[in-house]
Amino acid sequence: MKPTTVLSALLVGVLPGLAFGPAADNDTDSTKRIDKGQERQDQRIERGAKSGDLTKKEARRLDKSQDRIDAAERQAMKDGKMTKEERARIEKMQDEQ
């Protein structure tokens, strides 16, 4: 077999996996990034409440907002994947909070 034939066969076998594999990982990475953001925000709220920088009312409002973001993430992942639009909407919610 010629080296170019072997190379072509490898590319035909490998490229489809490269094209579809990262998309699935990207969904997982997206949710991990969102989860980490949520975790950091929860910690900031807790620290603010403990230090007195946030009133109880402010902390409750922020916690409710966190709950809405969590619900939006669960809704987006109902079908097992998160679209770019869903991810952008959730990240915008996080940024606004």
N, C-alpha and C positions, 0 to 999 in steps of 0.2 A: 504494500500500500504506500502511496506517495505521502510525504510529510504534509503537503497541503490538504490532502483528502482527510488525513487524521485530524488536522487542525480544524478543518471545516466541520467534521463530525462532532468534535468537542464543543465548538462554538454553538452548534445547533442544539446540543444537549444542555449546555450550561446557560446560555442567554435567557431562555424562557424562565428558568429558576431565578435568575437575577432580576428579571423584570417584575416577577410577582412576589418573590420572597420579601424584599424590603417593605413593601406596602403593608403586609401583615405586621411586621416588626414596627413600622411607623405608628400603627394604631396603638400598639402596646407602649411604645415610647411616649406617645402623646398622652395616654392616660397616666403613665408614670409621672410625666412632667406636671400634669394637672394635679395629681395626688400630692406630689411634693410641694407644689405651690399652696395647696389647701393646708397641708401640714404646717408649713411655715407661717401661714396666716393665723391658724389656730394658736400656734405658740405665741405670736405677737399679741393676739387678743388676750390670751391668758396672762402674759407678762404685763400688759397695759392695765388689766384689771387689778392684778396684784400690787402693782406699783402706785396705783391711784391715778395714772395718766388717763384711764378710761373710767367713766362712771358705770355703774351697774346697767343703767339703761343703754348706754353706748355699746357695752359689751354684748348685751342681749340682742341689740339690733344687728351687730356684726355677726353674731352667731347664727341668727336667722338667715342672714344673707349667705353665710357659708352653707347652711342647709339647702338653700335654693340652688346654689352652685352644685352641690353634691347630687341633688335631684336631677338637675340638667345633665350631669355626667351619666347618671344611671339611665336616664331616658335615651341619651345618645348611644349608649352601649347596649341597648335592648336587643338590637339585631346582631350583636357581636362585633361590630366595628364602628369606628368613629370617622365621619367624613371630615374633610378639611373645613367645611362650613361650620359643622358642629363644634369642632375643636376651636375655631376662631371665635365663635360666639361665647364659648365657655371661658376661653382665655380673656376675652374682652370683659366678661362679667368679673373675673378675678382682678383684672387691672382696675376696673372701676371701683371695686371695693377697696 
